[in-house]
Amino acid sequence: MTTQAAPKTQVNLVGLSRADYKGHNSTLCAGCGHNSISNQIIAALYELNVVTETEVKFSGIGCSSKSPTYFLNRSFGFNGLHGRMPSLALGALFADHTLKGLGVSGDGDTASIGMGQFKHVVRRNLPMVYIVENNGVYGLTKGQFSATAERGLELKRQGVNKYFPVDICMEALIGRASFVARSFAGDPKQVKEIFKAAFSHRGIAVIDIISPCVTFHNKEDSFHSYTWGKEHEIALHDITYVPARDEITIEDFEEGSVREVTLHDGATIVLKKLDRDYDPTNIYEALRVLHEAEDNNWLLTGLFYVDPQLPTLTDLYDLPEDIALNRLPQERLRPPAESIDRLNGMMFGA
């Protein structure tokens, strides 16, 4: 009698399987776009060979802020107050600059109560990936309009929205974020490639992802519905992420139809032109195409802007390179006794 050997679990270059990047089973509604986003985070980090313990997760309050429970079960995470996720991230990542931060927020958590914190973490260029799971509705509190809901939207119990929406990508660009992108949860291939580029970027990477709410925001003509998103999505370019260890080869493309952006670690984002010329390193062009998309009711997706050279928050301070601040021993934190004596002598004439 022969016994069949169990199939060998496939692992990546750091010896981890895809299951090592998963979390608990989701308790969100079936069909929620947030679950698709979590799956692409798992896929991207597995393919990037990220050591899970080097990642730290942050979130605030809302359906979106439950998402970190569903991936990176081996990583530390902080679930904070509504709109205060950026403060948690800043404190933790400044205390240990060897970690890579991943923040998950929502359109309410970022564009309403957390707008002030969002703008400040963006202008400081904190090295982290900042994902906004944007569905235009407060799903956790039963379906009110959020700050990103389009003007004129009519919901069954809320009436008609009278206000212009907040454009998260526009706010990020004005705040001088060093990486700004938008995607649609119904386009998993693009979402994953953007995630790969964002996790390789050194600086803040703001990603606004339209993520349909199937329970409270399921009108087919809503800008945040799955049906509208699939019918109106316009990709700015075809995105391919090329790791630094791979040779970059470009074949069968017309001259001028490909734009390459090299990140700080040597990885490259290859942007293939679809129907327009576009320079993702030109912030004014990014603002222009966002205005154009708003005027035409397009769901424009892709990488709008990237600046790999912008100094990060940790670059601006003389942080020790060999050790994180939260691991400094007492002798490196306290000035020596002779320095204290000299200072006292200067102040009190002792």
N, C-alpha and C positions, 0 to 999 in steps of 0.2 A: 504494500500500500504506500503510495507516495502522497506527500502533502504539498500543496501549492504555497509557495512563499508569498507573504503579504507584499503588496506593491510598496516600493520605496517612496517615501515622501520627498517631493522635489523641494530643494532649498536654493536660496540665492547665494551670492558671493560671501555674505557674512554668516551663512549657515542657518538662516531662518526660513521657515516655510510661510506660505501665505496666511495660514491660520495664526501665526505668531503676531500678525498685524491686526487681527480682528479684536472685537470687544464683545460685550453682551448682546443678546438678541434685541432687536429694536422693538420698542413699545409704541412707536409712532404709527399713524394710520397706514394701512396697506395702500401702496401706490404713491406715498409721499415722496416728493422729489429729494427731500433731505436724505432718505435712505440710499438713493442712487449716488449722491455726493459722497457719503461715507464709504460706499463700495469703491469709488474711484480714488479716495485717499488711501485706502488699503492697497489697491493695485499699484498706485504710483510709488508709494514708499517701499513696497516689496521690490519693485523693479529697479528702484534707485539704490537698493542694498543699504537702506538706512538701519542703523542699530536703534531699536525702539527706545532703549533707555536714554538715548541722547535727545529725545523729543519730549517736550512738556506741553500739555494741552491747557487751554483757557477758554472759559465761556461765561456768559452772563445769565440771563433768564429768558425763557421762551422755548418754543418747540425746537428751534435751531440749537439752543444751548444744551439740549439733551443729547445732541449728536455725538459729542466726544465719548460718551459711554459706549458707543457702538464701534469704536475702532481704537487701536493701540492700547489694549488692556494691560500691557506691561509698562506703560509710561505713566509718569505722574501727571495729575490733572487738578485744576482748580475751577470750581464752579462758583462764581461770585455773585454780586448784586446786579440788579438790572441796570445795564448800561455802563457798568464799571469794569468790564473785562480788561480794557487797555491798561488801567492802573495796576491790576494784578500782574499782567504781562511785563510791564515796565519794571516793576520791583523785582520780579523773579529773574528776568533776563539780564538786568544790570548786576544783580548779586552773583549770577553765574553766567558769564558770557560764553561759556563753552557749550551751552545748551541751545537747541533750535526751538523756537516757539511756534505753536500752531493755535491760533485763536479762531473760534467759530462763533459767529454772532448772527443776528437776524436783522430784518429791516426796522423793526421796532427798537431792538436793543442797540442798534447803531445809529439809525437815522432820526430817532426821536429822543428818548431819554439819554442816549449815549453819544449824541452828536458832538458835544464838547470834548469828551474824552477821545473820540475817534479822530477829530481834527488835530489834537495835540500829539497823539501817538504817531500820526502820519507825518507831521512836520518834523518830528524828532528822528524819523527814519529808523525806528526800532527794528532790529533784525528779526522779523517774524513773518509768517504767512497769516494774513487776516482774511478769512473767508466770511462773506455775508450771504447767508441762505435767504434769499429775497423772494417772498411770496405776496407782498403787498397787502397783507392782512394779519391781524392779531389772532392767530389760530388758537393759542392757548387760552385766550379769554373770550372765545366763541364768536370771532368773526368780524370785529370792527375794522374800519379802514386803517391802514398804516400810512406812514409818511411817504411811502413810495407808490401808493395806489394812484392810478391815473385819474386826472380830472374828468368828471362826467360818468365815472363808473357807478353803476347802480346795483346794489346788493339787496337781497330780499328784506332783511331786517334793519339795514343801515341807511336806506334811502340813497341819495345821490351825493357823491364826493364833489365838493365845491373847490378844492384846492389843487394847485399845481404840485406835481410830485417832486420829491428830492431825488436827484440822480446821484447815486453813490459814487460812480466812476468820475463824474464831473467834480464832486466834492473832493475826491482823492487827488485828482490832478491839480486842482486849485491849491490844495494843501501841500503840493510838491512831493507826493508819494513817488518812490523810485521804481515802482512796478505796478501797473494798473491794467486789469483785464476784466472781461465779462464773458460769461458762458451761460449755457442753458442746460439744466439737469437732464433734459431729454437727449442730449448729445454727449454721451459718455466718452467717446474717443477724444473730442476736443477738451472736455473737462480734465481728463487724465493728462494730456500733454501740457495743458496750462499748469496743472499742479506740479508736474515734474520741473518745469521751468521755474516756478515760484519757489519750490524747495531748494533749488540750486542758486537762487538769487540772494545776494548779501545785502539786506536792507528790508524795508517793509514791502510786502507783496500783497496788494489789495485785490481781491477777486470777488466781484459781484456776480452771484449765480442765481438766475431766475429759477425758482424752485416751486413748482405748482403745489398749492394746497388743495387736495382732492375733496376736502370736507366743507370748508367755508368759502372757498374762492374758486368754484368749479364752473362758473359761467364761461361758455365757450368763446365769448367775445372779449373776455377780460385779458389785459395785456400779460397777466401772470398765470394764465391757464395753460395747460399742456397743449390743447388744440391750437390756440392762437400762437403759442411759441413755435410749434412745428411748422405752421403755415407762414410765419413772418420772420423766422430766423434768417439773417443774412451774415454769413461768415466774412470777416474782413480779409482773411487769408487762411491758408491751410498751414497748421502749425505742426512742426516736427521737432522733438527734443533729441539732441545728439549728445550723449555723455562724453566727458573729456577723454575717456580711454579709447573711444572708437575713432577710426579714421573718418573724416568728413569727405564724402564724395557727392557731388552734384552732377547729375547726368540728364540729358534730354530736356533741359530747360532753356527757354529763350533768354538771350542776354538781357539783364535788367529785370527778370521776372522773379528773382529770388533775393531775399534780404536776410543776411546772417547777423546775429547779435551774439557776441561772445560774452559769457558771464565770468565772474571773478575767478571761478574754479576751473576755467577752461572748457566747461560745457558750452554748447552752442544751441541757440534757438534758430531754426531755419523756417522762415516765413515765405511761403510760396504765394505769389500774387494770383488772385482769382480774377476779379474784373476791374481792379483799380491799382494805381501805384500808391504805396503808403510807406511812410518812414516812421517806425515805432519809437525812434529816438527824438522825434520832434514833438514837443509838448503842445505847440500851437496847432499842429495838424491833428493831434488827438482831440483837442477841444473842438476843432472844426467838425470832425466826422461825428462826434457825439451830438453836436447841435443839429447837424444834418439828419441824423437818425431820429432825433426827437421830433423834428418838423415833419418827417415822413412816416412816423409811427413804425419804424423798423426796429426789430430786435437785433441790433448789430452786436456781433460777438467776436472775440479774439483778443489779442494783446494790443492794447491801445498805446502803452508807453512803457519804456524801460530805460533806466539810467544806471548801469552797473558801477559807475565811478563815484556816485554820490556818497560822501562819508556817512557812516551810520552813527547812531548815538554812542556806541562803545568806542568808535574811532576818535570821538571828540574829547575823551578823557584819558588820562594817563593810567589806564588799568594794567595791572601786572599780567604779563603774557603767560607765565608759568602756572598760575593758580587763580581760581575764582575768588572773588571778594569774600564770599561766605565760607571759605575754607582757609582764610589767612590765619596763621597762628598769632597768639597774643604779642609775641616779640616783634612782629611786623606791623601790628596795628597801633601799638603804643610807642610814642617817642622815647628815646633813651633818657635815663635820669640826667645825664649831663646837659641835654638840650633843655629840659625843664628848668634846671638850675640856672642856665644861662638866660633863659626867658624871664625867670623871676628876678634875676639881677638887673635886667634891662628895665623891668617894670617898676620894681620897688627899691632899686639901688642897693640891693643886698650884696 
